[in-house]
Amino acid sequence: MQSKVGEGTTFQLYLPLTDRVVQAAPTPTAIKAVVGGSEEVLVVEDDEQVRTLTVDMLTGLGYGVVVAPNAKAALTLLKSKRQFGALMTDVVMPGGMSGIQLAKAARKLRPEMPILLTSGYAGGQGAADDEFAFLSKPYELGVLAARLRDLIGEAAAVS
């Protein structure tokens, strides 16, 4: 390295000589179309920023969204006559009832409704014992769209 005030710095890199052929970088694969829906999704998330982002993502996909900040509020909505295409709930929430407990209560109230658990904590997936679908946070739009669409489609096929 050589450096002169007012002139800048010069770096010299010495790389080993090789006969290996450099492969071209792979071209990006075609991006799969993101498919949404028109169903109404009940989103249960206590973190306001995550809730806002999730609502923006889902409404951008065409879904109607109803928000509950905790499990108690969600249960009130689930006991009403309002129809939901799916329940999407955080696993870890304050207030004495976890997302898994909410999911189990929701399953009793509405056995046909698809349920998607989310968590940013390691091990969140195992907490559901594979009883419910799971999506790790942070999630990308395409992954969320595909997972939710699959769940709703599976539920419709069973009905």
N, C-alpha and C positions, 0 to 999 in steps of 0.2 A: 504494500500500500504506500502510495506517495501522496502527500498533501502539501499544497502551497497556498498560503493566504492570498485570497483574491483570485485564485485560479481554479480551485476545487481539489478534488481527490480522485486519484486513479487507483483502481483495484485490478489486480491481475489474478486470474484463476488458472490453476494448472490441473487439468483433468487427465486421468490415465488414458492411454491409447488403447482402443479396443476394436475388434473386428465384428462385434455384435451389431446386427441390423436393428435399428430403432423402429418399432412398430408405431404406426399412426394412431393417434388417440381415437377411441371408438366414437362413432357418430351417435348423437343422442337418439334414443329410440322414440318412436312416436308417442306423444302424450295421449294417454287414454282419456276419452271424453268423460267429463265429470257429469254425473247424472244425479239430479235431485228428485224432488217430488212435491206433491201438494198437500200431503197429510199434515195434521197438526201434531207437533212434538212437544211434550212436556219436558222442559229442561230444569233440572234441580241442581243448582250450583251456588255455594255460599260465597265464593270469591267474585266480587263485582266485575273485575277486569276479565276474568275467564268467562264469566256469564255473558258479558257484553260481546266478547269476541265470538263465542259460540252462537249467540243469537244472530249476529251479523253473518256468520258463515251459513247458518241454516236458512235464514230468510233470503240470502243470496242464491241459495239452491232452490228456492221456491216454496219451502215449507212454511207453514204457519207455526208460530212459536208461542207457547205459554210458559211463563217463568215462575218458578217457586224458589225462594231463597233457602228453604230448608225442607226436611222430610215432613214435618207437621203440616206445613202449607200444601205440600204436594199431595198428602193423603186426603186433605179436604177436597182438593180438586178431583182426585181419583174417585172419591165417594159421590161426586156430583154426577149429573147425567151427561156432562160434556164428554165428547168423544175424542180420543187421542190415537194417532197412528203409531206412536211409540213413546216410551219413557227413556230419557237419557239423564242419568244421575251420577254425581260424584260419589266415590266410595267413602271418603273421609269428610264428615260434616259435623259441625258443632250442634248442640241441642239435644243430645241424648239418643239420637237415632242415626245410625250409619246408612249409607246408600245401599248396602247389602240388605239391611233390615227393611228398608223402604221397598227394595225390589221384591223381597219375599212377601211383604204385605200387599204390594201391587199385584203380584202373581195370583194371590187369593181373590182379590177384588176383580181383576180382569185377566183371566188366564190366557186369553188369546193375544194380549198386547205384547209386542216386542219390547225388550228391556236391554238397554246398553249402559253398562257401568264404565266410568272413566276414573282414572287416578294418575296423579303425577308421582306417587310414591312407589318405590321398588316393592314388589311383593303384592301390590294391589290386585293383580290378576288372580293370584292363588287364593285370595280371600273369598272369592266367589265359588270356589270348588267346581269350576266349569259349569255351574248351573245357569250362569248368565253370560251373555256376550260381553267382551271387554275391549276397551280402547285406551292405550296409554297416552298421557298428556306429556308434552304438547302434541297435538295431532294436526296433520296437514289437511287442507280442504278436501283433496282427492281421496284420502284415506277415510275421512269422516263420511264423505258422500257415499263411497262404495260400501262401507260397513253398514251404515244406516239403511241404504237401499236394499242390501242383501237381507237384512233382518226383516224389514217390512215385506219384502217379496216372499220370504220363507213363511211368514205368518199368514199372508194372503193365500198361499198355496195350500196350507193346512186347513184354512177355514172353508 
